[in-house]
Amino acid sequence: MLTLSFTPFPILESNRLLLRAVTFDDINEIMELRGNPETMKFIPRPLVTSLEMALEHVAMITEKIESNTGINWGITLKGNPKLLGVIGHYRIQPENFRSEIGYMILPKYQNKGITSEAINMVLDYGFNVLNFHSVEGVIDPENYASAKVLEKNGFVKEAHFVENVFWDGQFLDSVIYTLLKRNFKKQK
């Protein structure tokens, strides 16, 4: 079984991105991300509609890091601390050497390769530092943009569960994409 520790917090860097801890200074961007019906369209969670809800969300992210049960990074461009999105390893299963990757990015930063670049960095950390054997992405079957970015990063569609999630009075489908460590290719 894996033993995880996110202390000290790992800052990840690429040529243009810096992935850093999400802090209370990011409240406005968290509200913008989690309160936007467009970015939340395929995420069965309540919209963040108040400062208090955004603060609770950041506190939950921090608690998961402190308890070593999950890790989220804020996606930023190098030289600019403004949060563009978040990405992380969720629902970590240490006994199975597995995690679920999740991410969201503000609409104006979509389709610029930022999400793919951040995914590659987080996968590299997951496979080569945390020693995960596999990482999954769980998406809504109509979230074509997310399916495309997962496939671009080497994920393979493994399953389509019909009406397995009950949210907001209706049953929703889920699609599972998976990437095994042996199939991961770090981008330069």
N, C-alpha and C positions, 0 to 999 in steps of 0.2 A: 504494500500500500504506500502511496505517496505521502510524504510529509511536506507541507507547503508553508512557506514563510514569505510574506510580502513586506518585511521590515529588514533593512530600509526600503522605502518605496522605490521600485525600479523605474527610472526615467529612460524612455526609449527614443532613439534618434535615427533619422534617415537624412538624406540630402536636404529635403525641404521641410520635414515634419519633426515636431517634438511632441512626444506623448508624455504627459505629466499627470500628477494627481489632480483630481477634481476637488476644488475647495469652495468655501462659502463665498469667495469672491466671484465665483462663476454663476451665482444665483440667477442673474438676468438671462444668461445664455441657456441655463437649464430650463427656465420658464419658457424661453423661446422654442427650445427643442421639444420639451415634453408637453407644452401647451398648444402646439401647432397641430391642427387636425391633419395637415398634409404629412408631417413627419411621423405622426402617431397612427396613421390610417391602418397600418397592418400590425399594430402592436396592441394586443388586447389588455390594455391598462387604462386607468382613468387619466384624462387630461389634467395636467398641472394648471390649476386656474388661480393660484394664490402664491404669494411669497412664502407663506407657511408651508404649503405643499412642496415647493421647491427646496426649502430648507430641510424638510423631512427626507426628501429624495437624496440630497447630498449627505445627510447624516446616515442614511441606510447604506450608501456606497462606502462611506468611511468605516462603518461598523463591519461590513463584510471584509474589508481589507484588514482591519485590526484583528478580526477573528480567523483570518486566513481561509475564508470560505468562498471568496470571490474577489476579483480585482477589476477595476475600471480605470481607464485612462481618459483624460481630456485630450482631444486632438487639437493641436495648434500648429500654425506655421512657425518655423524657426524665426526668432526675432520679433514675434508678435504674440503676446500671452493670451489674446482673445480666443475663447473656446469656440471651435467650429463644429464639434461633435463629441461623442463619447464612444468608447469601444472597450470591450472587456471579455473576460472569461467568467461565465455564469454557470450556475448549477454544476459546479465541479464535483466529479465523482472520483475521489482519491483511490477508492478500492478498484476502480476500473481504468485508472490512468486516463480519464476522459473529462472533457469540459464542453460547454456550449459557448460558442462565440456570439456576441451580440454587438450591434453598432447602430448608430444613427448620426446623421450629419445634417446641418442646416441646408435648406434647399438651394441657396445661392452658391454653395460649395460642392454640390453634386455634379457628377459627370466631368470631373477634373482629375480623376485618378487618385484623389486623396483617400477615399475609402479603401481602395485596393492596397494602396501603399501602407495604410495603417493596419489593415488585416494581415499583410505579410509580416509586419514587425511583431504583431501580437502572436501570430502563429509561431514565428521564430522563437520568441520568448517561451511560449507554451511547450513547444516540442523540445527545444534545446536547453532551456533552463529548468522548467518545471518537470520535464520528462514525461509529458503526456504521450500516450500511444495514439489517441484519436481525438479529434475536435469535430463537433457537429454544429450545424447551423439549422435552426428551426424557423421556418418562415411560412407565411400565408401563401397558398398556391397562386394567388393573383399578384404577388409582389415580384413582378418580373425583373425589376432592377436589382433586387437583392439576389435573386436566382442567378442572374448574369454575373454579378460580382463574385459570388461564391464559386461558380464554374470557372471564371477567369483565374481564381486562386487555387484551382485544383480539386475543389470539392466535387463529389459525385452524388447525384440524387439516389437515395437509398429507399425511401418510403414515402407514401402519401396516405396519411391517416384521415379517414372520412369522419367529419363531425365529432372530433375527439376533444374539442375545447368548447366549453359553454361560456359565452361572454355576452353581456348586454342583451340577454333575452334570446339569444340564438346560438346554435351549434356551428362551430367553424372547423374547417379542415386545417391540417398542418402537413407541411412537407419537410422531410429531414434530409439534409445534405451532410456528408461526412468526408473528412480528410484524414487519412492515416499518416503517421509520422514518416513512414518509408516513402510516401508519395509526395512529401512536401519539398518544394524547391524554393529556396530563399532567393528573393529578387535582389539584384545588386543595386 
